[in-house]
Amino acid sequence: MIAAVDTSALLELAWAAPLAVLTVTVAWGLVIRGATRAAEARREGQSAAAAFNLLLALTGGALFTAALVFGLVIMTTK
């Protein structure tokens, strides 16, 4: 028996999976970097730098959450 291969789905997976991995990795990296730098800046009394880094961490967290929810929605609808 010859198995049928859905080449369009396979090609979609070939670009979507690395993009998803890159997005989640960068987003989580922003969370970690922003949170640690914000804590350091706050301890040193640099409130502007602390606020910027906190915003960076929150942006990374929002991006991470959006990617996670998007992935779950895609998995449950297919």
C-alpha positions in Angstrom: 0.0 0.0 0.0 1.2 3.5 -0.8 0.6 6.1 1.8 -0.8 9.5 0.6 1.3 12.4 1.7 -0.3 15.9 2.0 2.7 17.9 0.7 1.0 21.3 1.3 0.5 20.5 5.0 4.1 19.2 5.2 5.4 22.4 3.6 3.3 24.5 5.9 4.8 22.7 8.9 8.3 23.2 7.5 8.0 27.0 7.9 5.4 27.3 10.7 7.2 25.2 13.3 10.5 27.1 13.2 8.6 30.4 13.2 6.7 29.3 16.3 9.8 28.2 18.1 11.6 31.5 17.3 8.6 33.6 18.4 8.2 31.7 21.7 11.9 31.7 22.4 12.4 35.4 21.7 9.2 36.3 23.7 10.4 34.4 26.8 13.8 35.9 26.4 12.3 39.4 26.5 10.4 38.4 29.7 13.6 37.2 31.4 15.8 40.0 30.2 13.3 42.7 31.0 12.5 41.4 34.5 16.1 41.0 35.5 17.2 44.3 34.1 14.2 46.1 35.7 15.1 44.7 39.1 18.8 45.7 38.7 17.8 49.2 37.6 15.3 49.6 40.4 18.0 48.6 43.0 20.4 51.1 41.5 17.7 53.9 41.6 17.3 54.2 37.9 13.6 54.5 37.6 13.4 55.4 33.9 15.5 52.3 33.0 13.5 50.2 35.3 10.2 51.3 33.8 11.5 50.7 30.2 12.7 47.2 31.1 9.5 46.4 32.9 7.6 47.5 29.7 9.9 45.2 27.8 9.1 42.3 30.1 5.4 42.9 29.8 5.6 43.1 26.0 7.4 39.8 26.0 4.9 38.3 28.3 2.0 39.5 26.1 3.7 38.1 23.0 4.4 34.8 24.7 0.8 34.5 25.9 -0.6 35.4 22.5 1.6 32.8 20.8 0.6 30.2 23.3 -3.1 30.9 22.9 -2.8 31.0 19.1 -1.1 27.6 19.1 -3.8 26.1 21.3 -6.5 27.5 19.1 -4.9 26.1 16.0 -4.4 22.7 17.6 -8.0 22.4 18.8 -9.6 23.6 15.5 -7.8 21.2 13.2 
